[in-house]
Amino acid sequence: MFHRFIQGLFLISVLMIIAACQSKQEDNTISFSIFGDPAELAAYEDLVAAFSEAHPEITVQLQHIPGQSDYRQRLAADFSSGEPPDVILLNYRRFATFAEQGGLEPLGSYLANSDLIQESDFFQVAIDSFYMDGSLWCIPQNISSLVVYYNKDMFDAANVPYPTNDWTHEDFLAAARALTRDVDGDGRIDEYGASIDPSIFRLAPIIWQFGGQLVDDLDHPTRLMLDTPQATAAFQWFVDLQVKEHVVPDAVAESAEEGESRFLNGRLAMYFNSRRGVPTYRTITNFDWDVAPLPRGQQAASILHSDGYCMAQSTQNKEAAWTFIEFANSTAGQTIVAQSGRTVPSLIAVASSPAFLNPDLPPANSQIYIDTVPTLGRVPTMHTWVGIEETAGNEIERAFYGQATVQEAIESALTLTESFFDQVNTQN
């Protein structure tokens, strides 16, 4: 009897140890949520695989949602339910919404205590974009800029010189006119010179090129500055590309086929985008392409595109989540994602390495992303910015497609966005 009792105690002890080990293993499982096309997904699958090899004690469950809009809706629902992913990839324009609601864990102290990465390793403008109220909320993985992707074959066929690193608005417009063609003579345009989304994010660098400002104070904004002479002139130039020059698709043409699809199919000469399109563009086989900086006006200017790894405040294993974020932003981690073509690394050392500047893979002029860093502007960091961007964007789109004048769009945008600014300033 006593022997059976001892055996029972031993069995219970073993089961308790196994249960404890299983619990510990479960605690070391974290979720990581991203969006993107198959090429982007492959890059993060490689990252997770490399992390798992380096840290077999931590399991990373990769959650992938293809569409950007669906991704945002899913995150909003997850945070509202109190069950967000442990690690989230967020753009600097959007993290403030979740941070303001208490959904994110500040990462400044984690970075300060890291032996693997330091704040000085990163491009400063990328780090700065994830600061709010004196705290660092996410660690930037990239520092892309808005650039012009161009079809070299279309330029060659029209005998148009390729864009240079110092080309101007006049140079751009001349090229766009020459490259907009009715190929079959049926009175309808078959090939467009350019395509650019009618959004405040695309308009902003043009405003800066004209010497204007997007908001009155980047750190403590109270209003948009679209009604200043410089911003109004920039807005008019932007709109004229469609309503006057017809070098970009109108609303009907754009709804029939989006600009990026036209570019991929060889029917669009120039497309404005960040670095994230490169993995897809590398699948192009029927023409050669490269990148150029945005054409300059009174001055050169582009706009920051930066995504950061953010940690949910509710995660049960912050140590494991930070270990993954730290690895992802280390030289090893950023090199993996950079090799996919998806990002301009936020680590200065990786951005200047062959992993990013690989001359054997397009675009040949990848150095341009680094050269434009000093010209990068950014939008304000505020939890209502998403609403401002969407609301003003609707008015910009109306003007772009000829449904309102520039002046009407400006007046509406200023009026409709006022409450978003007031909400932030009242809280402060």
C-alpha positions as CSV (number, residue, x, y, z in Angstrom):
1,M,0.0,0.0,0.0
2,F,2.8,2.4,1.0
3,H,4.7,1.5,-2.2
4,R,1.6,2.4,-4.3
5,F,1.2,5.6,-2.4
6,I,4.8,6.6,-3.2
7,Q,4.3,5.6,-6.8
8,G,1.2,7.8,-6.9
9,L,3.0,10.7,-5.4
10,F,5.8,10.3,-8.0
11,L,3.3,10.1,-10.8
12,I,1.6,13.3,-9.6
13,S,4.9,15.0,-9.4
14,V,5.8,14.0,-12.9
15,L,2.5,15.2,-14.2
16,M,2.9,18.5,-12.4
17,I,6.3,19.0,-13.9
18,I,5.0,18.2,-17.4
19,A,2.1,20.6,-16.9
20,A,4.4,23.3,-15.7
21,C,6.7,22.8,-18.8
22,Q,3.7,22.9,-21.1
23,S,2.4,26.1,-19.4
24,K,5.8,27.6,-19.7
25,Q,6.0,26.6,-23.4
26,E,2.5,28.1,-24.0
27,D,3.6,31.3,-22.3
28,N,6.4,31.5,-24.8
29,T,4.1,31.6,-27.7
30,I,3.5,35.0,-29.2
31,S,1.4,36.2,-32.1
32,F,2.7,38.5,-34.8
33,S,0.3,40.3,-37.2
34,I,1.1,41.7,-40.6
35,F,-0.6,42.6,-43.9
36,G,0.7,42.5,-47.4
37,D,0.8,40.6,-50.7
38,P,2.4,37.1,-51.1
39,A,5.9,38.5,-51.7
40,E,5.7,40.5,-48.5
41,L,4.4,37.5,-46.6
42,A,7.3,35.5,-47.7
43,A,9.7,38.0,-46.2
44,Y,8.1,37.8,-42.8
45,E,7.9,34.0,-43.0
46,D,11.7,34.0,-43.5
47,L,12.1,36.4,-40.6
48,V,10.0,34.2,-38.3
49,A,11.9,31.1,-39.4
50,A,15.3,32.7,-38.7
51,F,14.0,33.9,-35.3
52,S,12.8,30.4,-34.4
53,E,16.2,29.0,-35.2
54,A,17.9,31.5,-33.0
55,H,15.3,31.3,-30.2
56,P,13.7,27.8,-30.2
57,E,12.3,28.5,-26.8
58,I,9.9,31.0,-28.3
59,T,7.1,30.2,-30.8
60,V,5.9,32.9,-33.1
61,Q,2.5,32.5,-34.7
62,L,2.4,34.7,-37.8
63,Q,-1.0,36.1,-38.6
64,H,-1.4,37.4,-42.2
65,I,-4.2,39.6,-43.5
66,P,-3.6,40.4,-47.2
67,G,-5.5,43.7,-47.5
68,Q,-4.4,46.9,-45.7
69,S,-8.0,48.0,-45.1
70,D,-9.0,44.6,-43.7
71,Y,-5.9,44.6,-41.6
72,R,-6.8,47.9,-40.0
73,Q,-10.4,46.8,-39.3
74,R,-9.2,43.5,-37.8
75,L,-6.8,45.3,-35.5
76,A,-9.4,47.8,-34.4
77,A,-11.7,44.9,-33.5
78,D,-9.0,42.9,-31.8
79,F,-8.0,45.9,-29.6
80,S,-11.6,46.6,-28.8
81,S,-12.2,43.0,-27.7
82,G,-9.0,43.2,-25.5
83,E,-7.3,40.4,-27.5
84,P,-4.9,42.0,-29.9
85,P,-1.9,40.2,-31.4
86,D,1.2,40.4,-29.2
87,V,3.4,42.1,-31.8
88,I,1.9,44.3,-34.5
89,L,3.3,46.0,-37.5
90,L,1.9,49.6,-37.6
91,N,2.6,52.7,-39.7
92,Y,3.7,55.7,-37.8
93,R,0.6,57.5,-38.9
94,R,-1.6,55.0,-37.2
95,F,0.0,53.8,-34.0
96,A,-1.1,56.8,-31.9
97,T,-4.7,55.7,-32.1
98,F,-3.9,52.5,-30.2
99,A,-1.3,54.1,-27.9
100,E,-3.8,56.8,-26.8
101,Q,-6.3,54.1,-25.9
102,G,-3.7,52.3,-23.7
103,G,-3.3,49.4,-26.1
104,L,0.4,49.6,-26.7
105,E,3.4,49.0,-24.4
106,P,6.0,51.9,-24.5
107,L,9.3,50.5,-25.8
108,G,11.8,53.2,-24.8
109,S,13.1,51.4,-21.7
110,Y,13.4,48.1,-23.6
111,L,15.5,49.7,-26.3
112,A,17.6,51.6,-23.7
113,N,18.5,48.3,-22.0
114,S,19.1,46.3,-25.2
115,D,22.6,44.9,-25.9
116,L,21.6,44.2,-29.5
117,I,20.3,47.5,-30.8
118,Q,20.6,51.1,-29.8
119,E,18.6,54.2,-30.8
120,S,21.7,55.7,-32.5
121,D,21.8,52.7,-34.9
122,F,18.6,54.0,-36.6
123,F,17.9,56.9,-39.0
124,Q,16.7,59.6,-36.6
125,V,13.7,60.6,-38.6
126,A,12.4,57.0,-38.4
127,I,12.8,56.9,-34.6
128,D,11.3,60.3,-34.1
129,S,8.2,59.3,-36.0
130,F,7.3,56.8,-33.3
131,Y,7.7,59.1,-30.3
132,M,4.5,60.6,-28.7
133,D,4.2,62.4,-25.4
134,G,7.9,61.8,-24.7
135,S,7.7,58.0,-25.1
136,L,8.9,55.7,-27.8
137,W,6.1,53.4,-28.7
138,C,7.3,51.2,-31.6
139,I,10.7,50.4,-33.2
140,P,10.8,51.4,-36.9
141,Q,11.7,48.6,-39.3
142,N,12.0,50.8,-42.4
143,I,12.5,54.4,-43.7
144,S,11.0,54.4,-47.2
145,S,10.3,57.5,-49.1
146,L,7.8,58.3,-51.8
147,V,9.5,57.9,-55.2
148,V,8.7,57.6,-58.8
149,Y,8.8,54.2,-60.4
150,Y,9.2,54.4,-64.2
151,N,9.0,52.1,-67.2
152,K,12.3,52.5,-69.0
153,D,11.0,50.8,-72.2
154,M,8.2,53.4,-72.5
155,F,10.7,56.2,-72.1
156,D,12.9,54.7,-74.7
157,A,10.1,54.2,-77.2
158,A,9.0,57.8,-76.9
159,N,12.6,59.1,-76.9
160,V,12.1,60.7,-73.5
161,P,15.1,61.1,-71.2
162,Y,15.0,59.1,-68.0
163,P,14.4,61.1,-64.8
164,T,17.5,62.5,-63.2
165,N,18.2,62.9,-59.5
166,D,17.6,66.7,-59.8
167,W,14.6,66.8,-62.2
168,T,11.9,69.4,-61.8
169,H,8.2,69.7,-61.9
170,E,8.6,71.0,-65.5
171,D,10.7,68.0,-66.4
172,F,8.1,65.7,-65.0
173,L,5.2,67.3,-66.7
174,A,7.0,67.3,-70.1
175,A,7.7,63.6,-69.7
176,A,4.2,62.8,-68.6
177,R,2.7,64.7,-71.6
178,A,5.0,62.8,-74.1
179,L,4.2,59.5,-72.5
180,T,0.4,59.9,-72.5
181,R,-0.8,58.3,-75.7
182,D,-3.9,57.1,-77.7
183,V,-2.1,54.1,-79.2
184,D,-4.9,52.8,-81.5
185,G,-6.4,56.2,-82.5
186,D,-9.9,55.6,-81.1
187,G,-9.9,58.8,-79.2
188,R,-9.3,57.3,-75.8
189,I,-6.0,57.3,-73.9
190,D,-4.4,53.8,-73.8
191,E,-1.2,54.7,-72.0
192,Y,-0.8,57.3,-69.3
193,G,2.2,59.2,-68.3
194,A,1.7,58.9,-64.6
195,S,-0.5,57.8,-61.7
196,I,-0.7,59.2,-58.2
197,D,-3.3,58.6,-55.5
198,P,-5.4,61.7,-54.7
199,S,-4.6,61.7,-51.0
200,I,-3.2,64.1,-48.4
201,F,-0.2,61.8,-48.1
202,R,0.6,62.2,-51.7
203,L,-0.2,65.9,-51.8
204,A,1.9,66.7,-48.7
205,P,5.4,66.5,-50.3
206,I,4.2,68.6,-53.2
207,I,3.2,71.3,-50.7
208,W,6.6,71.2,-49.1
209,Q,8.2,71.4,-52.6
210,F,6.3,74.6,-53.1
211,G,7.6,76.0,-49.8
212,G,4.4,75.4,-47.9
213,Q,3.5,73.5,-44.7
214,L,0.9,70.8,-44.2
215,V,0.0,71.9,-40.6
216,D,0.7,75.0,-38.5
217,D,2.9,73.2,-36.0
218,L,4.2,69.6,-36.4
219,D,4.5,68.9,-32.7
220,H,1.3,70.6,-31.6
221,P,-0.9,71.1,-34.7
222,T,-4.1,73.0,-34.6
223,R,-5.1,73.1,-38.2
224,L,-4.2,72.2,-41.8
225,M,-2.5,74.9,-43.8
226,L,-4.0,74.2,-47.2
227,D,-5.3,77.7,-47.5
228,T,-1.8,79.3,-47.6
229,P,-0.6,80.6,-51.0
230,Q,2.1,77.9,-51.3
231,A,-0.2,75.0,-50.3
232,T,-3.0,76.3,-52.6
233,A,-0.6,76.5,-55.5
234,A,0.7,73.0,-54.9
235,F,-2.8,71.7,-54.6
236,Q,-3.7,73.3,-57.9
237,W,-0.6,71.9,-59.7
238,F,-1.5,68.5,-58.3
239,V,-5.1,68.7,-59.5
240,D,-4.2,70.0,-62.9
241,L,-2.3,66.8,-63.7
242,Q,-5.8,65.3,-64.1
243,V,-8.3,68.0,-64.9
244,K,-6.1,70.1,-67.2
245,E,-3.2,68.0,-68.4
246,H,-5.0,64.6,-68.5
247,V,-1.7,62.9,-68.0
248,V,-3.1,60.7,-65.1
249,P,-6.2,58.6,-65.3
250,D,-9.6,60.1,-64.5
251,A,-12.1,58.6,-62.1
252,V,-13.6,56.3,-64.8
253,A,-10.2,55.1,-66.0
254,E,-8.9,54.6,-62.5
255,S,-12.0,52.6,-61.5
256,A,-11.5,50.4,-64.6
257,E,-7.9,49.7,-63.7
258,E,-5.9,51.0,-60.8
259,G,-2.6,52.8,-61.5
260,E,-0.4,50.1,-60.0
261,S,-2.0,47.4,-62.2
262,R,-1.4,49.7,-65.3
263,F,2.2,50.0,-64.3
264,L,2.6,46.2,-63.9
265,N,0.9,45.6,-67.3
266,G,3.2,48.1,-69.1
267,R,0.5,50.8,-69.8
268,L,1.7,53.4,-67.3
269,A,5.0,55.2,-67.5
270,M,5.4,56.6,-64.0
271,Y,3.9,55.4,-60.7
272,F,4.3,57.1,-57.3
273,N,4.8,54.6,-54.5
274,S,7.0,53.7,-51.6
275,R,9.5,50.8,-51.4
276,R,6.9,48.3,-50.4
277,G,5.9,47.6,-54.0
278,V,9.4,46.4,-55.0
279,P,8.9,42.6,-54.3
280,T,5.9,42.7,-56.7
281,Y,7.7,44.8,-59.3
282,R,10.6,42.4,-59.3
283,T,8.2,39.9,-60.9
284,I,7.9,42.1,-64.0
285,T,9.5,40.4,-67.0
286,N,8.2,42.3,-70.0
287,F,10.0,45.7,-69.4
288,D,12.8,47.3,-67.5
289,W,12.1,49.7,-64.7
290,D,13.9,51.9,-62.2
291,V,13.2,54.6,-59.6
292,A,13.8,58.3,-59.4
293,P,13.2,60.9,-56.6
294,L,10.1,63.0,-56.7
295,P,10.6,66.0,-59.0
296,R,11.6,69.1,-57.1
297,G,9.8,72.5,-57.0
298,Q,11.3,75.4,-55.1
299,Q,13.0,72.7,-53.1
300,A,13.4,68.9,-52.9
301,A,11.0,67.1,-50.6
302,S,9.5,63.6,-50.1
303,I,7.5,62.1,-47.3
304,L,8.4,59.4,-44.8
305,H,6.9,55.9,-45.0
306,S,7.8,54.0,-41.9
307,D,6.3,50.9,-40.2
308,G,7.2,49.9,-36.7
309,Y,7.1,46.7,-34.6
310,C,4.7,47.5,-31.7
311,M,3.9,45.5,-28.6
312,A,0.4,45.1,-27.3
313,Q,0.2,46.3,-23.6
314,S,-2.0,43.2,-22.8
315,T,0.5,40.6,-24.0
316,Q,1.2,38.0,-21.3
317,N,4.8,37.5,-22.2
318,K,6.4,40.9,-22.8
319,E,9.9,39.4,-22.6
320,A,9.3,37.0,-25.5
321,A,7.5,39.8,-27.5
322,W,10.5,42.1,-27.0
323,T,13.0,39.4,-27.9
324,F,11.2,39.0,-31.2
325,I,11.0,42.8,-31.8
326,E,14.7,43.1,-30.9
327,F,15.7,40.4,-33.3
328,A,13.5,41.7,-36.1
329,N,15.3,45.1,-35.8
330,S,18.8,43.7,-35.4
331,T,21.2,43.6,-38.3
332,A,20.3,39.9,-38.9
333,G,16.6,40.6,-38.8
334,Q,16.5,43.7,-41.0
335,T,18.9,42.0,-43.5
336,I,16.4,39.2,-44.0
337,V,13.5,41.6,-44.8
338,A,15.7,43.9,-46.8
339,Q,16.7,41.0,-49.1
340,S,13.1,40.6,-50.0
341,G,13.1,44.1,-51.5
342,R,10.2,45.1,-49.3
343,T,11.9,47.7,-47.1
344,V,14.4,50.4,-46.9
345,P,16.1,49.4,-43.6
346,S,15.8,51.8,-40.7
347,L,19.2,50.6,-39.5
348,I,21.8,52.8,-41.1
349,A,24.3,49.9,-41.4
350,V,21.9,47.6,-43.2
351,A,20.6,50.3,-45.5
352,S,24.1,50.9,-46.8
353,S,24.9,47.2,-47.2
354,P,24.6,44.9,-50.2
355,A,21.5,43.3,-48.6
356,F,19.7,46.5,-49.6
357,L,21.9,48.0,-52.4
358,N,22.1,44.7,-54.3
359,P,23.1,45.8,-57.9
360,D,21.9,42.5,-59.3
361,L,18.3,43.2,-58.5
362,P,16.0,46.0,-59.6
363,P,15.7,48.8,-58.9
364,A,19.3,49.7,-60.0
365,N,19.0,53.1,-58.3
366,S,18.2,51.9,-54.8
367,Q,20.7,54.4,-53.4
368,I,18.0,57.1,-54.1
369,Y,16.0,56.0,-51.1
370,I,19.0,56.8,-48.9
371,D,19.9,60.0,-50.7
372,T,16.4,61.4,-50.1
373,V,16.4,60.8,-46.3
374,P,17.5,64.4,-45.6
375,T,14.5,65.7,-47.6
376,L,11.9,63.6,-45.8
377,G,9.0,65.3,-44.1
378,R,6.4,63.6,-41.9
379,V,2.8,64.1,-40.8
380,P,1.9,64.8,-37.2
381,T,1.8,62.1,-34.5
382,M,-1.7,62.4,-33.1
383,H,-4.5,59.9,-32.4
384,T,-7.0,61.7,-34.6
385,W,-4.7,61.9,-37.6
386,V,-6.4,58.9,-39.3
387,G,-9.7,60.8,-39.3
388,I,-8.0,64.0,-40.6
389,E,-6.3,62.0,-43.3
390,E,-9.4,60.3,-44.5
391,T,-11.6,63.4,-44.2
392,A,-9.3,65.7,-46.0
393,G,-8.5,62.9,-48.5
394,N,-12.1,62.8,-49.6
395,E,-12.0,66.5,-50.4
396,I,-8.7,66.2,-52.2
397,E,-10.1,63.4,-54.3
398,R,-13.2,65.4,-55.2
399,A,-11.0,68.2,-56.6
400,F,-8.6,65.8,-58.3
401,Y,-11.5,64.3,-60.3
402,G,-13.1,67.6,-61.1
403,Q,-16.0,67.3,-58.7
404,A,-15.0,70.4,-56.8
405,T,-12.7,73.3,-57.3
406,V,-9.4,73.5,-55.4
407,Q,-10.8,76.4,-53.3
408,E,-14.0,74.5,-52.5
409,A,-12.1,71.4,-51.5
410,I,-9.8,73.5,-49.2
411,E,-12.6,75.2,-47.5
412,S,-14.4,71.9,-46.9
413,A,-11.3,70.1,-45.7
414,L,-10.5,72.9,-43.2
415,T,-14.1,72.9,-41.8
416,L,-14.5,69.1,-41.7
417,T,-11.1,68.5,-40.0
418,E,-11.4,71.2,-37.3
419,S,-13.1,68.9,-34.8
420,F,-10.3,66.4,-35.0
421,F,-7.7,69.0,-34.1
422,D,-9.9,70.4,-31.4
423,Q,-10.3,66.9,-29.8
424,V,-6.6,66.6,-29.4
425,N,-6.0,70.1,-28.2
426,T,-8.8,70.0,-25.7
427,Q,-7.3,66.9,-24.1
428,N,-3.9,68.5,-23.9
